[in-house]
Amino acid sequence: MSAPIDFAQSPAFDLADPDFHTYGDVDQVFRDLRRTEPVYWQREKDGPGFWSITKYDDIVAVSKNPKIFSSDLERGGFHIEDSRTFAVNTGTNMITSDPPQHSAYRKAVAPAFAPTRVRELAATIQNSVAEVMQALASRSTFDFVDLVSAPVAIDVLARLLGASRNKQDLIRWSDELVGYDDPTVRSSEAEITESLRRMSMFALGLRLKYSKAPEDTMISMLVNSKTDAGKPMNVSDFIATFILLIVAGNETSRNAISGGMLALFENAPQKRLLSEHPELANAAANEIVRWVTPVIYMRRTATEDVTLRNTRIKAGDKVVLWYTSGNRDEDTFERPYEFDITRQKAAHLGFGSGTHYCVGSRVARMQIGILFTSLLQRYPNIQLAGDVEKLRSNFINGVKRMPVSV
């Protein structure tokens, strides 16, 4: 363990810097912040600065109070940077709205994630995983992200969306939008603009299709939903919601699976335990999401002056909820720095908290559990076979490449 950080001195870290989250001593910094400055003011090079919330209970409290801590796009949205500056934000969606507007968006897609529907999805996920396992049959080494986590995550999402024929497009679009800070992923501005145009046209095509002939898909539900005023969702908000569903549905599951595999490699007794006891799949999926925390943070904006832990936060201040820190909070989790697939009572922040809790969390957990059960039954001795390449990002805890051998 590194020496404690002296926050009275000029800090040697920048919580907004993608390199800090990719290469820095993240655990040590957040450990010391939780202990000494749980509500911490981070200066910005090109911005006004922001408050960092690092304790689990504080993150939950802020998440449950959207009236004071807003996600609204017009107040800045969910990025540390002003979300209105991102070309992807063609309109408002669940992640960039507060109740009651947020509730209307959530209500539109909620039927696709009802418990009965999720249980019905189990067979779909099992078939998807079986297809992936079959594709690996002739291979002894392969990239885990390309051939396992990416295809499993996108297959189920594409079926939910009613877009199974466009899986590779969905992966490419998603990668470009979350990889804006990674020079090996990010395309040129012209290419990103073109991808956004293609995404928008694809979304509009689905909107036209399902408005004429509704089907039992999530996008069809969205197309045919009504606002509180009894009107269909406007076009810009529909496109923004479609893009959100692609990115959130793909990146969260894919990186939880990739990060979970890496955690099992780094904790061989846990990998052996899961291989020998597949009944632990559900608990393992929960621990994987806590451990990996695929979405590193979400931002809010204070709508009025408020005090948190004796610290005055002013109206208009940016407030960043560090899920990756809350999921290591010693006051909430026993042995938070141990990866333990038998962990109980792990009400983690890997799917967020409060109003914006991930609507697809049940599906994601099911995907993770089914995949690792099948994978470790077939390949109990799967091993890491090279260097792992992480995504350079302050927002997504992602893995780009992970060579493995079976």
Solvent accessible surface area in square Angstrom, and as a share of the most:
residue,aa,sasa,rsa
1,M,191,0.85
2,S,57,0.37
3,A,80,0.62
4,P,94,0.59
5,I,45,0.23
6,D,80,0.42
7,F,29,0.12
8,A,92,0.72
9,Q,117,0.52
10,S,94,0.61
11,P,29,0.18
12,A,109,0.85
13,F,25,0.10
14,D,30,0.16
15,L,0,0.00
16,A,22,0.17
17,D,44,0.23
18,P,17,0.11
19,D,52,0.27
20,F,17,0.07
21,H,15,0.07
22,T,17,0.10
23,Y,162,0.61
24,G,35,0.34
25,D,70,0.36
26,V,27,0.16
27,D,60,0.31
28,Q,6,0.03
29,V,8,0.05
30,F,3,0.01
31,R,48,0.17
32,D,3,0.02
33,L,0,0.00
34,R,12,0.04
35,R,148,0.54
36,T,62,0.36
37,E,65,0.29
38,P,24,0.15
39,V,11,0.07
40,Y,15,0.06
41,W,89,0.31
42,Q,9,0.04
43,R,147,0.54
44,E,39,0.18
45,K,175,0.74
46,D,146,0.76
47,G,33,0.32
48,P,108,0.68
49,G,1,0.01
50,F,0,0.00
51,W,34,0.12
52,S,0,0.00
53,I,0,0.00
54,T,0,0.00
55,K,19,0.08
56,Y,28,0.11
57,D,93,0.48
58,D,12,0.06
59,I,0,0.00
60,V,28,0.16
61,A,55,0.43
62,V,2,0.01
63,S,3,0.02
64,K,134,0.57
65,N,50,0.26
66,P,30,0.19
67,K,167,0.71
68,I,32,0.16
69,F,9,0.04
70,S,1,0.01
71,S,1,0.01
72,D,33,0.17
73,L,17,0.08
74,E,117,0.52
75,R,116,0.42
76,G,1,0.01
77,G,0,0.00
78,F,20,0.08
79,H,8,0.04
80,I,1,0.01
81,E,71,0.32
82,D,44,0.23
83,S,0,0.00
84,R,119,0.44
85,T,104,0.60
86,F,41,0.17
87,A,73,0.57
88,V,31,0.18
89,N,27,0.14
90,T,59,0.34
91,G,10,0.10
92,T,25,0.14
93,N,9,0.05
94,M,15,0.06
95,I,26,0.13
96,T,0,0.00
97,S,0,0.00
98,D,23,0.12
99,P,57,0.36
100,P,100,0.63
101,Q,77,0.34
102,H,4,0.02
103,S,56,0.36
104,A,26,0.21
105,Y,12,0.04
106,R,60,0.22
107,K,161,0.68
108,A,11,0.08
109,V,0,0.00
110,A,40,0.31
111,P,66,0.42
112,A,1,0.01
113,F,16,0.07
114,A,33,0.26
115,P,63,0.39
116,T,77,0.45
117,R,56,0.21
118,V,5,0.03
119,R,153,0.56
120,E,115,0.52
121,L,21,0.11
122,A,26,0.20
123,A,58,0.45
124,T,29,0.17
125,I,0,0.00
126,Q,97,0.43
127,N,83,0.43
128,S,2,0.01
129,V,2,0.01
130,A,58,0.45
131,E,101,0.45
132,V,12,0.07
133,M,4,0.02
134,Q,122,0.54
135,A,66,0.51
136,L,1,0.00
137,A,62,0.48
138,S,110,0.71
139,R,114,0.42
140,S,76,0.49
141,T,83,0.48
142,F,14,0.06
143,D,28,0.15
144,F,0,0.00
145,V,6,0.04
146,D,91,0.47
147,L,54,0.27
148,V,0,0.00
149,S,0,0.00
150,A,6,0.05
151,P,38,0.24
152,V,0,0.00
153,A,1,0.01
154,I,3,0.01
155,D,8,0.04
156,V,1,0.01
157,L,10,0.05
158,A,0,0.00
159,R,90,0.33
160,L,16,0.08
161,L,0,0.00
162,G,25,0.24
163,A,4,0.03
164,S,53,0.34
165,R,235,0.86
166,N,43,0.22
167,K,62,0.26
168,Q,130,0.58
169,D,42,0.22
170,L,0,0.00
171,I,25,0.13
172,R,103,0.37
173,W,9,0.03
174,S,0,0.00
175,D,37,0.19
176,E,18,0.08
177,L,24,0.12
178,V,11,0.06
179,G,0,0.00
180,Y,34,0.13
181,D,38,0.20
182,D,4,0.02
183,P,109,0.69
184,T,98,0.57
185,V,39,0.22
186,R,91,0.33
187,S,26,0.17
188,S,60,0.39
189,E,109,0.49
190,A,77,0.60
191,E,95,0.43
192,I,17,0.09
193,T,85,0.49
194,E,62,0.28
195,S,9,0.06
196,L,16,0.08
197,R,123,0.45
198,R,123,0.45
199,M,1,0.00
200,S,19,0.13
201,M,109,0.49
202,F,40,0.17
203,A,0,0.00
204,L,57,0.28
205,G,40,0.38
206,L,13,0.07
207,R,48,0.18
208,L,105,0.52
209,K,99,0.42
210,Y,2,0.01
211,S,60,0.39
212,K,153,0.65
213,A,56,0.44
214,P,89,0.56
215,E,91,0.41
216,D,104,0.54
217,T,18,0.11
218,M,2,0.01
219,I,0,0.00
220,S,2,0.01
221,M,38,0.17
222,L,0,0.00
223,V,12,0.07
224,N,62,0.32
225,S,21,0.14
226,K,127,0.54
227,T,54,0.31
228,D,125,0.65
229,A,81,0.63
230,G,49,0.47
231,K,132,0.56
232,P,72,0.45
233,M,12,0.05
234,N,82,0.42
235,V,70,0.40
236,S,46,0.30
237,D,15,0.08
238,F,0,0.00
239,I,15,0.07
240,A,2,0.02
241,T,0,0.00
242,F,0,0.00
243,I,4,0.02
244,L,24,0.12
245,L,12,0.06
246,I,0,0.00
247,V,26,0.15
248,A,44,0.34
249,G,27,0.26
250,N,0,0.00
251,E,3,0.02
252,T,15,0.09
253,S,6,0.04
254,R,21,0.08
255,N,4,0.02
256,A,1,0.01
257,I,0,0.00
258,S,0,0.00
259,G,10,0.10
260,G,0,0.00
261,M,0,0.00
262,L,34,0.17
263,A,2,0.01
264,L,0,0.00
265,F,29,0.12
266,E,117,0.52
267,N,39,0.20
268,A,53,0.41
269,P,82,0.52
270,Q,33,0.15
271,K,13,0.06
272,R,137,0.50
273,L,52,0.26
274,L,2,0.01
275,S,26,0.17
276,E,111,0.50
277,H,74,0.33
278,P,49,0.31
279,E,126,0.57
280,L,38,0.19
281,A,14,0.11
282,N,119,0.61
283,A,30,0.23
284,A,2,0.02
285,A,1,0.01
286,N,36,0.18
287,E,1,0.00
288,I,1,0.00
289,V,1,0.00
290,R,0,0.00
291,W,53,0.19
292,V,9,0.05
293,T,1,0.01
294,P,0,0.00
295,V,23,0.13
296,I,9,0.05
297,Y,0,0.00
298,M,24,0.10
299,R,10,0.04
300,R,7,0.02
301,T,7,0.04
302,A,2,0.02
303,T,42,0.24
304,E,82,0.37
305,D,72,0.37
306,V,28,0.16
307,T,72,0.42
308,L,26,0.13
309,R,115,0.42
310,N,150,0.77
311,T,33,0.19
312,R,137,0.50
313,I,0,0.00
314,K,129,0.55
315,A,54,0.42
316,G,53,0.51
317,D,30,0.15
318,K,19,0.08
319,V,0,0.00
320,V,0,0.00
321,L,0,0.00
322,W,0,0.00
323,Y,8,0.03
324,T,28,0.16
325,S,1,0.00
326,G,0,0.00
327,N,0,0.00
328,R,25,0.09
329,D,2,0.01
330,E,78,0.35
331,D,120,0.62
332,T,54,0.31
333,F,9,0.04
334,E,137,0.61
335,R,110,0.40
336,P,13,0.08
337,Y,63,0.24
338,E,88,0.39
339,F,9,0.04
340,D,19,0.10
341,I,0,0.00
342,T,55,0.32
343,R,25,0.09
344,Q,135,0.60
345,K,200,0.85
346,A,11,0.08
347,A,72,0.56
348,H,18,0.08
349,L,2,0.01
350,G,3,0.03
351,F,10,0.04
352,G,8,0.08
353,S,12,0.08
354,G,30,0.29
355,T,34,0.20
356,H,34,0.15
357,Y,77,0.29
358,C,44,0.26
359,V,32,0.19
360,G,12,0.11
361,S,6,0.04
362,R,111,0.41
363,V,8,0.05
364,A,7,0.06
365,R,69,0.25
366,M,42,0.19
367,Q,5,0.02
368,I,1,0.01
369,G,6,0.06
370,I,32,0.16
371,L,0,0.00
372,F,3,0.01
373,T,32,0.18
374,S,33,0.21
375,L,0,0.00
376,L,2,0.01
377,Q,114,0.50
378,R,114,0.42
379,Y,31,0.12
380,P,61,0.38
381,N,114,0.59
382,I,0,0.00
383,Q,94,0.42
384,L,69,0.34
385,A,52,0.41
386,G,36,0.34
387,D,127,0.66
388,V,41,0.24
389,E,71,0.32
390,K,76,0.32
391,L,14,0.07
392,R,65,0.24
393,S,5,0.03
394,N,2,0.01
395,F,19,0.08
396,I,6,0.03
397,N,43,0.22
398,G,1,0.01
399,V,14,0.08
400,K,34,0.15
401,R,100,0.36
402,M,0,0.00
403,P,42,0.26
404,V,0,0.00
405,S,35,0.22
406,V,62,0.36
